Amino acid sequence: MKTILVAGSKGGVGKTTISTHLAAYYALSGKLTVLADADPQGSASRWAERQREHGGTVVSVDVSRRRSWPGRIPDDAEYVVIDAAAGALADDLDVLLGAADAVVVPVLPSALDIEAIIGFLNSLAKVARVHQRQLPVGLVLNRAKPWTNASQQAMEVLQGWPYPLVACLRDTQAYAVMVGLGYTLFDYRSAQVRDHQSDWEPLLKWLTKA
């Protein structure tokens, strides 16, 4: 079983979008995939319900009560993607961090959002497995507009941080529309969608090695 924790100390950065897309990718690849919803808002769970209505195979479990984590995951799960609660620091995620094989941290390309994530990353640095480089942490620049100065500057800043920048996901309204319907970009094959799917390749490769 490989467990991926998607987390950050700020809401609205795209945790659920990234979590659902990763879960859908692995499920569409034929892997028994669990989407563990640790956010009391339950957005990931609602997505999972909608995707099952049109034949999706991602299994959803509610782990918002973190101490219930061990007994909620099926023994035969091959991939587990955890959508963490917004605003949680490392101390709040101790059980989930203990189960994780990799941590994905979304960051938006604005000075305020970059500053907001520093506290979360500092809290992660105090986790023994992270400090000892046994638990990989990767940054994902989300909703990027690569042609703008803001996104270019954000990439430069993140590339200078101690955690690797493992992907840059371009901004598109398609994410909000598809996730709201219980779909992801990986459910489609149009040329435009394939172009955005390519943004995910570096992240998926990093997770394979993590």
C-alpha positions in Angstrom: 0.0 0.0 0.0 1.3 3.5 -0.9 -0.2 6.4 1.1 0.0 10.0 -0.2 -1.0 12.9 2.1 -2.1 16.1 0.5 -1.8 18.8 3.1 -1.3 22.5 3.7 -2.0 25.1 6.4 -4.3 27.2 4.2 -7.7 26.5 2.7 -8.5 27.1 -0.9 -5.2 26.1 -2.3 -6.5 23.1 -4.2 -5.9 20.2 -1.8 -9.2 18.4 -2.8 -8.6 19.0 -6.5 -5.2 17.4 -6.3 -6.4 14.6 -4.0 -9.3 13.6 -6.2 -7.1 13.7 -9.4 -4.5 11.5 -7.8 -7.1 9.1 -6.6 -8.8 9.0 -10.0 -5.5 8.5 -11.8 -4.5 5.5 -9.8 -8.1 4.0 -10.0 -8.2 4.5 -13.8 -4.8 2.7 -13.9 -6.5 -0.4 -12.4 -5.3 0.0 -8.8 -7.6 -0.4 -5.8 -7.6 3.2 -4.6 -8.9 4.8 -1.4 -9.6 8.5 -1.0 -9.4 9.2 2.7 -11.3 12.4 3.6 -9.7 13.9 6.7 -11.3 17.3 6.1 -14.6 17.9 8.1 -15.9 19.9 5.1 -16.2 16.5 3.3 -15.6 17.9 -0.2 -13.6 14.8 -1.2 -16.3 12.5 0.0 -18.9 14.3 -2.1 -16.7 14.0 -5.2 -16.3 10.3 -4.5 -20.1 9.8 -4.3 -20.6 11.6 -7.6 -17.9 9.6 -9.4 -19.4 6.3 -8.3 -22.7 7.4 -9.8 -21.1 7.3 -13.3 -19.0 4.1 -12.7 -16.0 5.4 -10.9 -14.1 2.9 -8.7 -12.4 5.2 -6.1 -13.4 4.0 -2.6 -14.1 6.9 -0.1 -13.7 6.7 3.6 -14.2 9.4 6.3 -11.1 9.8 8.5 -11.9 13.2 9.8 -11.6 11.7 13.3 -8.0 10.9 12.8 -7.8 8.3 15.6 -10.2 6.2 13.6 -7.6 6.0 10.7 -6.2 2.5 11.2 -9.5 0.6 11.0 -11.0 2.5 8.1 -8.7 1.6 5.3 -9.3 -1.7 3.4 -6.5 -4.2 3.8 -6.3 -4.8 0.0 -6.0 -1.1 -0.9 -3.0 -0.4 -3.2 -3.1 3.4 -3.1 -4.5 5.7 -0.4 -4.7 9.4 -1.0 -5.5 11.5 2.0 -7.2 14.9 1.7 -6.1 16.7 4.9 -8.1 19.3 6.8 -7.4 22.9 5.9 -5.4 24.8 8.5 -3.8 21.7 10.0 -0.2 21.9 11.1 2.1 18.9 11.5 1.0 18.3 15.1 -2.6 18.0 14.0 -1.6 15.5 11.3 0.6 13.2 13.4 -1.4 10.0 12.8 -1.7 10.7 9.1 2.0 11.7 8.7 2.8 8.4 10.5 1.0 6.5 7.8 2.2 8.6 4.8 4.8 7.5 2.3 4.9 11.0 0.7 3.5 14.5 1.4 2.2 16.8 -1.4 1.9 20.5 -0.5 -0.1 22.7 -2.8 1.0 26.4 -3.0 -0.7 29.2 -4.9 1.4 31.7 -6.8 1.0 34.8 -4.7 3.2 36.4 -2.1 0.6 36.0 0.6 -0.1 32.3 -0.1 3.7 31.6 -0.2 4.1 33.3 3.1 1.1 31.4 4.6 2.6 28.0 3.7 5.9 28.7 5.5 4.5 28.0 8.9 3.2 24.6 7.8 6.5 23.7 6.2 8.4 24.7 9.4 6.1 22.5 11.4 6.8 19.6 9.0 10.6 20.1 9.4 10.2 19.2 13.1 8.7 15.7 12.2 11.5 13.2 12.7 10.8 11.3 9.4 10.9 14.5 7.4 14.0 15.8 9.1 15.7 12.5 8.5 14.6 12.6 4.8 12.7 9.4 5.3 9.4 11.0 4.4 9.5 12.9 1.0 7.8 16.3 0.8 7.0 17.8 -2.6 5.6 21.2 -3.5 3.1 21.7 -6.2 2.5 25.2 -7.6 -1.2 25.2 -8.3 -3.4 27.5 -10.5 -0.3 28.9 -12.1 -0.3 31.2 -15.1 3.2 30.7 -16.4 3.1 33.7 -18.6 2.7 36.1 -15.7 5.4 37.7 -13.5 3.6 36.4 -10.3 3.8 32.8 -11.3 7.4 33.1 -12.6 8.5 34.8 -9.4 6.7 32.1 -7.4 8.5 29.4 -9.2 11.9 31.0 -8.5 11.1 31.4 -4.8 9.9 27.8 -4.4 12.8 26.4 -6.3 15.1 27.9 -3.7 13.3 26.1 -0.8 14.6 22.9 0.8 11.6 20.9 -0.5 11.5 20.2 -4.2 9.0 21.8 -6.5 7.6 18.7 -8.2 4.9 20.1 -10.5 3.3 23.3 -11.8 -0.4 22.9 -12.5 -1.7 25.6 -14.9 -4.9 27.5 -14.0 -8.1 26.3 -15.7 -11.7 26.4 -14.9 -12.0 22.8 -16.0 -10.8 21.6 -12.6 -13.6 23.2 -10.7 -16.3 22.1 -13.2 -15.1 18.5 -13.5 -14.5 18.0 -9.7 -18.0 19.4 -9.1 -19.4 16.7 -11.4 -17.4 13.9 -9.9 -14.9 13.7 -12.8 -11.3 14.6 -13.3 -9.1 15.6 -16.2 -8.0 12.0 -16.5 -11.5 11.0 -17.5 -11.2 12.8 -20.8 -9.1 12.5 -23.9 -9.6 15.8 -25.8 -6.4 17.6 -27.0 -7.0 20.5 -24.6 -7.4 18.2 -21.6 -4.4 16.1 -22.6 -2.3 19.3 -22.6 -3.3 19.9 -19.0 -2.8 16.2 -18.1 0.9 16.6 -19.0 1.3 19.0 -16.1 0.7 16.1 -13.8 3.5 13.9 -15.2 6.4 15.3 -13.1 4.3 14.8 -9.9 3.3 11.3 -10.8 6.9 10.4 -11.6 8.0 11.9 -8.3 5.4 9.9 -6.4 6.6 6.7 -8.1 10.1 7.3 -6.7 9.0 8.5 -3.3 
